[in-house]
Amino acid sequence: MKRIVLFVLLAVVLAGCAVEATKTPPPTSDATGGVAILFQRSGGLLPSDLQWAVYPDGRVVTGKGEEKSTSADQVRALLVELNTLGFFDLQESYGMSSVCNDCYTYSITVNDGGRVKTVIAVQGATDTPDSVLEIIDTISRFVAGP
């Protein structure tokens, strides 16, 4: 009887693995999947995870699959602004040793066509510089639209 239960459990686990394998997107030549900006927010007092992917052609896709469009020129202008704000000069992480249950954690990946960088920052941490908060605000305004 134990063998049958073990076999059934193993079959269920393997079936779950097979389903996951079919969800894997096809590989791309770009490690970012062609995304110019990947912006993720998690945590907070009432946890609310957000994710936006901004593509060079102007598409903006949420983590829920909702899509809107802007122009490629606006995306290029945003990339220039992020560069001006010093995104590529930032450290890879800020606030990782902070304990803040109510704070948001942001992960921002920027691919400007020549460089790719990810910065992770905890909002409200003492070592998170104002420039990171300005970058977060700039991207948030962009994805919110006019």
HELIX and SHEET records of a PDB file:
HELIX    1   1 LYS A    2  LYS A   23  1                                  22    
HELIX    2   2 ALA A   72  THR A   84  1                                  13    
HELIX    3   3 PHE A   87  ASP A   89  5                                   3    
HELIX    4   4 ASP A  130  ALA A  144  1                                  15    
SHEET    1   A 7 GLU A  67  SER A  69  0                                        
SHEET    2   A 7 ARG A  59  THR A  62 -1                                        
SHEET    3   A 7 LEU A  50  VAL A  54 -1                                        
SHEET    4   A 7 ILE A  37  GLY A  43 -1                                        
SHEET    5   A 7 TYR A 104  ASN A 111 -1                                        
SHEET    6   A 7 VAL A 116  VAL A 122 -1                                        
SHEET    7   A 7 SER A  93  TYR A  94  1                                        
END                                                                             
